[in-house]
Amino acid sequence: MPRTPFANAWSALGGLEIRIGKRVLKKESLEHRLKNISLAFDYARSHITEPRVDIEEKQDSEGRTVAFCVDWRRTEDSKKARRETEQVAAYCQALGLKLIRYEKQPFYDVYPVAPDKGWALQEMLHGLMVESGVLYLGDSQTDNSAFKSSNISVGVIHEETSVDTLDCDYLVNFEDVPDFLNMLIVNNLLFSSDFPMLKANPHKMKKHCTEKTAS
């Protein structure tokens, strides 16, 4: 929040917590699963012995650990890391927690409930009384629900992006995002599909063609 004093609303933790002005909203089922998150987090820290596997806490505004990420990108013993992280994953699922995997990526997130960025976006728009003119940027399949809740959706491509999983209208390379935002400012926040760093999402176009043919 200190880095974005111009903003009027914020969403974090995959939509688990929202702040609109001074009002804070949280997913109703969040509180009931925090005990299991604590158990799973402690289990991960005690059962993952490979030193270069990172276990990153995700905390809410009250400083409570409400989710975490298990990341073995830097490990030197990939077989051991995979074995230990899969053991933790199985434990988390046995506790009824939501495991979010990313296609072909050596990390996963553990949430108390399924993240829903689309719900969070809709709640913020309702609180701000905004009905249209919404542009959303995201870089993973967890952003798809928010893509669908926006008027214009732009997927950010970087080395870890599985483009075919993004249900967005347009694509922009990560290194071109600053130029894209600057061009929006110069253009008085009016979006144009003619911006040179943008390209239409071929997977979204293919999906629409398939749906039209099926109908």
C-alpha atoms as a printed R data frame, in Angstrom:
    type eleno elety resid chain resno       x       y       z
1   ATOM     1    CA   MET     A     1   0.000   0.000   0.000
2   ATOM     2    CA   PRO     A     2   2.755   2.576   0.718
3   ATOM     3    CA   ARG     A     3   4.042   1.972  -2.807
4   ATOM     4    CA   THR     A     4   0.634   2.664  -4.368
5   ATOM     5    CA   PRO     A     5  -0.759   5.794  -2.659
6   ATOM     6    CA   PHE     A     6  -2.756   6.549  -5.830
7   ATOM     7    CA   ALA     A     7  -4.875   3.390  -5.427
8   ATOM     8    CA   ASN     A     8  -8.310   3.244  -3.832
9   ATOM     9    CA   ALA     A     9  -8.547  -0.547  -3.431
10  ATOM    10    CA   TRP     A    10  -6.208  -3.513  -3.110
11  ATOM    11    CA   SER     A    11  -6.543  -7.277  -3.379
12  ATOM    12    CA   ALA     A    12  -3.958  -9.737  -2.103
13  ATOM    13    CA   LEU     A    13  -3.387 -13.452  -1.569
14  ATOM    14    CA   GLY     A    14  -5.294 -14.499  -4.646
15  ATOM    15    CA   GLY     A    15  -8.340 -12.552  -3.528
16  ATOM    16    CA   LEU     A    16  -8.452 -13.916   0.028
17  ATOM    17    CA   GLU     A    17  -8.183 -10.382   1.418
18  ATOM    18    CA   ILE     A    18  -9.471  -7.127  -0.059
19  ATOM    19    CA   ARG     A    19  -9.211  -3.552   1.132
20  ATOM    20    CA   ILE     A    20 -11.511  -0.870  -0.254
21  ATOM    21    CA   GLY     A    21 -10.602   2.464   1.289
22  ATOM    22    CA   LYS     A    22 -10.447   1.621   4.991
23  ATOM    23    CA   ARG     A    23 -12.799  -1.373   4.758
24  ATOM    24    CA   VAL     A    24 -11.209  -4.845   4.805
25  ATOM    25    CA   LEU     A    25 -12.987  -7.898   3.396
26  ATOM    26    CA   LYS     A    26 -11.864 -11.509   3.744
27  ATOM    27    CA   LYS     A    27 -13.155 -14.775   2.358
28  ATOM    28    CA   GLU     A    28 -15.757 -16.134   4.768
29  ATOM    29    CA   SER     A    29 -14.245 -19.627   4.917
30  ATOM    30    CA   LEU     A    30 -10.713 -18.328   5.531
31  ATOM    31    CA   GLU     A    31 -10.787 -18.390   9.328
32  ATOM    32    CA   HIS     A    32 -11.915 -22.011   9.552
33  ATOM    33    CA   ARG     A    33  -8.891 -23.258   7.570
34  ATOM    34    CA   LEU     A    34  -6.074 -21.281   9.223
35  ATOM    35    CA   LYS     A    35  -5.378 -24.054  11.743
36  ATOM    36    CA   ASN     A    36  -4.772 -26.499   8.882
37  ATOM    37    CA   ILE     A    37  -2.558 -23.976   7.098
38  ATOM    38    CA   SER     A    38  -0.474 -23.704  10.279
39  ATOM    39    CA   LEU     A    39  -0.202 -27.499  10.514
40  ATOM    40    CA   ALA     A    40   0.787 -27.786   6.847
41  ATOM    41    CA   PHE     A    41   3.329 -24.966   7.083
42  ATOM    42    CA   ASP     A    42   5.016 -26.542  10.110
43  ATOM    43    CA   TYR     A    43   4.971 -29.933   8.368
44  ATOM    44    CA   ALA     A    44   6.644 -28.459   5.291
45  ATOM    45    CA   ARG     A    45   9.402 -26.813   7.338
46  ATOM    46    CA   SER     A    46  10.131 -30.023   9.259
47  ATOM    47    CA   HIS     A    47   9.913 -32.512   6.370
48  ATOM    48    CA   ILE     A    48  11.733 -30.624   3.612
49  ATOM    49    CA   THR     A    49  15.423 -31.069   4.343
50  ATOM    50    CA   GLU     A    50  16.874 -30.065   0.970
51  ATOM    51    CA   PRO     A    51  18.449 -26.671   1.876
52  ATOM    52    CA   ARG     A    52  17.725 -24.882  -1.397
53  ATOM    53    CA   VAL     A    53  13.983 -25.486  -1.337
54  ATOM    54    CA   ASP     A    54  12.248 -22.226  -0.385
55  ATOM    55    CA   ILE     A    55   9.093 -22.168   1.738
56  ATOM    56    CA   GLU     A    56   7.621 -18.694   1.447
57  ATOM    57    CA   GLU     A    57   4.947 -17.471   3.835
58  ATOM    58    CA   LYS     A    58   2.019 -15.454   2.542
59  ATOM    59    CA   GLN     A    59   0.673 -13.248   5.316
60  ATOM    60    CA   ASP     A    60  -2.478 -11.172   5.607
61  ATOM    61    CA   SER     A    61  -2.581  -7.569   6.825
62  ATOM    62    CA   GLU     A    62  -2.689  -8.812  10.430
63  ATOM    63    CA   GLY     A    63   0.594 -10.686   9.983
64  ATOM    64    CA   ARG     A    64  -1.003 -14.143  10.049
65  ATOM    65    CA   THR     A    65   0.285 -16.877   7.740
66  ATOM    66    CA   VAL     A    66  -2.722 -17.709   5.565
67  ATOM    67    CA   ALA     A    67  -0.950 -19.447   2.664
68  ATOM    68    CA   PHE     A    68   2.522 -20.463   1.532
69  ATOM    69    CA   CYS     A    69   4.571 -21.370  -1.513
70  ATOM    70    CA   VAL     A    70   6.936 -24.332  -1.920
71  ATOM    71    CA   ASP     A    71   9.623 -23.542  -4.494
72  ATOM    72    CA   TRP     A    72  12.442 -25.889  -5.543
73  ATOM    73    CA   ARG     A    73  13.809 -23.949  -8.525
74  ATOM    74    CA   ARG     A    74  17.220 -23.423  -6.915
75  ATOM    75    CA   THR     A    75  17.775 -26.954  -5.659
76  ATOM    76    CA   GLU     A    76  20.839 -28.973  -6.609
77  ATOM    77    CA   ASP     A    77  19.236 -32.351  -5.835
78  ATOM    78    CA   SER     A    78  16.038 -32.238  -7.893
79  ATOM    79    CA   LYS     A    79  15.049 -35.849  -7.170
80  ATOM    80    CA   LYS     A    80  15.238 -35.376  -3.406
81  ATOM    81    CA   ALA     A    81  13.461 -32.034  -3.628
82  ATOM    82    CA   ARG     A    82  10.690 -33.512  -5.760
83  ATOM    83    CA   ARG     A    83  10.222 -36.431  -3.359
84  ATOM    84    CA   GLU     A    84  10.009 -34.195  -0.301
85  ATOM    85    CA   THR     A    85   7.803 -31.541  -1.868
86  ATOM    86    CA   GLU     A    86   5.367 -34.168  -3.147
87  ATOM    87    CA   GLN     A    87   5.152 -35.613   0.363
88  ATOM    88    CA   VAL     A    88   4.213 -32.157   1.640
89  ATOM    89    CA   ALA     A    89   1.707 -31.719  -1.182
90  ATOM    90    CA   ALA     A    90  -0.026 -34.977  -0.256
91  ATOM    91    CA   TYR     A    91  -0.204 -33.895   3.395
92  ATOM    92    CA   CYS     A    92  -1.741 -30.546   2.437
93  ATOM    93    CA   GLN     A    93  -4.386 -32.214   0.305
94  ATOM    94    CA   ALA     A    94  -5.190 -34.660   3.106
95  ATOM    95    CA   LEU     A    95  -5.928 -31.622   5.291
96  ATOM    96    CA   GLY     A    96  -8.388 -30.359   2.684
97  ATOM    97    CA   LEU     A    97  -6.235 -27.414   1.627
98  ATOM    98    CA   LYS     A    98  -6.148 -26.092  -1.933
99  ATOM    99    CA   LEU     A    99  -2.979 -26.916  -3.841
100 ATOM   100    CA   ILE     A   100  -2.317 -24.701  -6.867
101 ATOM   101    CA   ARG     A   101   0.175 -26.113  -9.360
102 ATOM   102    CA   TYR     A   102   1.546 -24.272 -12.380
103 ATOM   103    CA   GLU     A   103   2.116 -26.257 -15.564
104 ATOM   104    CA   LYS     A   104   5.675 -27.636 -15.752
105 ATOM   105    CA   GLN     A   105   6.861 -25.269 -13.006
106 ATOM   106    CA   PRO     A   106   8.946 -26.378  -9.977
107 ATOM   107    CA   PHE     A   107   6.770 -24.679  -7.365
108 ATOM   108    CA   TYR     A   108   3.226 -24.727  -6.018
109 ATOM   109    CA   ASP     A   109   1.058 -22.617  -3.715
110 ATOM   110    CA   VAL     A   110  -0.990 -23.847  -0.766
111 ATOM   111    CA   TYR     A   111  -4.145 -21.897   0.081
112 ATOM   112    CA   PRO     A   112  -6.824 -22.467   2.730
113 ATOM   113    CA   VAL     A   113  -9.475 -22.199  -0.008
114 ATOM   114    CA   ALA     A   114  -9.288 -21.814  -3.759
115 ATOM   115    CA   PRO     A   115  -8.103 -18.316  -4.732
116 ATOM   116    CA   ASP     A   116 -10.669 -16.354  -6.723
117 ATOM   117    CA   LYS     A   117  -9.301 -13.142  -8.198
118 ATOM   118    CA   GLY     A   118 -12.470 -12.688 -10.246
119 ATOM   119    CA   TRP     A   119 -14.585 -12.530  -7.092
120 ATOM   120    CA   ALA     A   120 -12.118 -10.088  -5.553
121 ATOM   121    CA   LEU     A   121 -12.200  -7.857  -8.631
122 ATOM   122    CA   GLN     A   122 -15.998  -7.828  -8.682
123 ATOM   123    CA   GLU     A   123 -16.128  -6.935  -4.977
124 ATOM   124    CA   MET     A   124 -13.705  -4.053  -5.497
125 ATOM   125    CA   LEU     A   125 -15.580  -2.739  -8.519
126 ATOM   126    CA   HIS     A   126 -18.851  -2.902  -6.585
127 ATOM   127    CA   GLY     A   127 -17.286  -1.071  -3.628
128 ATOM   128    CA   LEU     A   128 -15.861   1.604  -5.911
129 ATOM   129    CA   MET     A   129 -19.097   1.799  -7.945
130 ATOM   130    CA   VAL     A   130 -17.225   1.100 -11.175
131 ATOM   131    CA   GLU     A   131 -19.273  -0.623 -13.869
132 ATOM   132    CA   SER     A   132 -17.090  -0.458 -16.978
133 ATOM   133    CA   GLY     A   133 -13.727   0.562 -18.375
134 ATOM   134    CA   VAL     A   134 -11.831  -2.152 -16.510
135 ATOM   135    CA   LEU     A   135  -8.451  -3.356 -17.802
136 ATOM   136    CA   TYR     A   136  -6.800  -6.283 -16.025
137 ATOM   137    CA   LEU     A   137  -3.221  -7.569 -16.310
138 ATOM   138    CA   GLY     A   138  -2.156 -11.009 -15.071
139 ATOM   139    CA   ASP     A   139   0.472 -13.655 -15.723
140 ATOM   140    CA   SER     A   140  -0.959 -17.054 -14.730
141 ATOM   141    CA   GLN     A   141  -4.047 -19.236 -14.943
142 ATOM   142    CA   THR     A   142  -5.094 -18.042 -11.477
143 ATOM   143    CA   ASP     A   143  -5.879 -14.713 -13.172
144 ATOM   144    CA   ASN     A   144  -8.406 -16.264 -15.578
145 ATOM   145    CA   SER     A   145 -11.451 -15.541 -13.418
146 ATOM   146    CA   ALA     A   146 -10.393 -11.871 -13.247
147 ATOM   147    CA   PHE     A   147  -9.738 -11.804 -16.993
148 ATOM   148    CA   LYS     A   148 -13.366 -12.849 -17.487
149 ATOM   149    CA   SER     A   149 -14.597 -10.164 -15.069
150 ATOM   150    CA   SER     A   150 -12.836  -7.337 -16.903
151 ATOM   151    CA   ASN     A   151 -13.634  -5.451 -20.096
152 ATOM   152    CA   ILE     A   152 -10.091  -5.758 -21.468
153 ATOM   153    CA   SER     A   153  -7.666  -8.475 -20.355
154 ATOM   154    CA   VAL     A   154  -3.926  -8.524 -20.978
155 ATOM   155    CA   GLY     A   155  -1.693 -11.491 -20.178
156 ATOM   156    CA   VAL     A   156   1.913 -10.763 -19.225
157 ATOM   157    CA   ILE     A   157   4.409 -13.199 -20.744
158 ATOM   158    CA   HIS     A   158   7.646 -14.107 -18.995
159 ATOM   159    CA   GLU     A   159   9.843 -17.189 -18.919
160 ATOM   160    CA   GLU     A   160   7.503 -19.019 -16.525
161 ATOM   161    CA   THR     A   161   4.264 -18.228 -18.364
162 ATOM   162    CA   SER     A   162   2.260 -21.024 -19.958
163 ATOM   163    CA   VAL     A   163   0.592 -18.878 -22.596
164 ATOM   164    CA   ASP     A   164  -1.952 -21.499 -23.624
165 ATOM   165    CA   THR     A   165  -3.448 -21.423 -20.101
166 ATOM   166    CA   LEU     A   166  -4.216 -17.680 -20.174
167 ATOM   167    CA   ASP     A   167  -7.832 -16.810 -20.984
168 ATOM   168    CA   CYS     A   168  -7.049 -13.180 -21.871
169 ATOM   169    CA   ASP     A   169  -7.689 -11.017 -24.940
170 ATOM   170    CA   TYR     A   170  -4.155  -9.695 -25.498
171 ATOM   171    CA   LEU     A   171  -0.551 -10.554 -24.637
172 ATOM   172    CA   VAL     A   172   2.404  -8.349 -23.713
173 ATOM   173    CA   ASN     A   173   5.982  -9.327 -22.908
174 ATOM   174    CA   PHE     A   174   7.096  -8.673 -19.343
175 ATOM   175    CA   GLU     A   175   9.872  -6.318 -20.418
176 ATOM   176    CA   ASP     A   176   7.354  -4.254 -22.419
177 ATOM   177    CA   VAL     A   177   4.926  -3.658 -19.544
178 ATOM   178    CA   PRO     A   178   6.453  -0.254 -18.566
179 ATOM   179    CA   ASP     A   179   6.128   0.965 -22.171
180 ATOM   180    CA   PHE     A   180   2.541  -0.306 -22.259
181 ATOM   181    CA   LEU     A   181   1.614   1.544 -19.064
182 ATOM   182    CA   ASN     A   182   3.367   4.723 -20.218
183 ATOM   183    CA   MET     A   183   1.512   4.576 -23.514
184 ATOM   184    CA   LEU     A   184  -1.775   4.251 -21.634
185 ATOM   185    CA   ILE     A   185  -0.918   7.380 -19.650
186 ATOM   186    CA   VAL     A   186   0.044   9.319 -22.775
187 ATOM   187    CA   ASN     A   187  -3.217   8.164 -24.362
188 ATOM   188    CA   ASN     A   188  -5.288   9.472 -21.411
189 ATOM   189    CA   LEU     A   189  -5.893   5.906 -20.185
190 ATOM   190    CA   LEU     A   190  -7.657   4.979 -23.419
191 ATOM   191    CA   PHE     A   191  -6.745   1.460 -24.484
192 ATOM   192    CA   SER     A   192  -6.028   0.621 -28.104
193 ATOM   193    CA   SER     A   193  -5.357  -2.794 -29.587
194 ATOM   194    CA   ASP     A   194  -2.980  -0.961 -31.959
195 ATOM   195    CA   PHE     A   195  -0.387  -0.384 -29.239
196 ATOM   196    CA   PRO     A   196   2.786  -1.849 -30.822
197 ATOM   197    CA   MET     A   197   3.779  -4.042 -27.858
198 ATOM   198    CA   LEU     A   198   0.424  -5.865 -27.816
199 ATOM   199    CA   LYS     A   199  -0.663  -8.897 -29.765
200 ATOM   200    CA   ALA     A   200  -3.954 -10.763 -29.790
201 ATOM   201    CA   ASN     A   201  -3.979 -13.987 -27.790
202 ATOM   202    CA   PRO     A   202  -4.103 -16.756 -30.426
203 ATOM   203    CA   HIS     A   203  -5.308 -19.315 -27.869
204 ATOM   204    CA   LYS     A   204  -8.277 -17.125 -26.924
205 ATOM   205    CA   MET     A   205  -9.110 -16.612 -30.601
206 ATOM   206    CA   LYS     A   206  -8.876 -20.356 -31.246
207 ATOM   207    CA   LYS     A   207 -11.142 -21.073 -28.280
208 ATOM   208    CA   HIS     A   208 -13.769 -18.613 -29.511
209 ATOM   209    CA   CYS     A   209 -13.685 -20.117 -33.000
210 ATOM   210    CA   THR     A   210 -14.166 -23.594 -31.524
211 ATOM   211    CA   GLU     A   211 -17.099 -22.437 -29.389
212 ATOM   212    CA   LYS     A   212 -18.711 -20.703 -32.366
213 ATOM   213    CA   THR     A   213 -18.339 -23.826 -34.509
214 ATOM   214    CA   ALA     A   214 -19.790 -26.007 -31.756
215 ATOM   215    CA   SER     A   215 -22.798 -23.716 -31.370
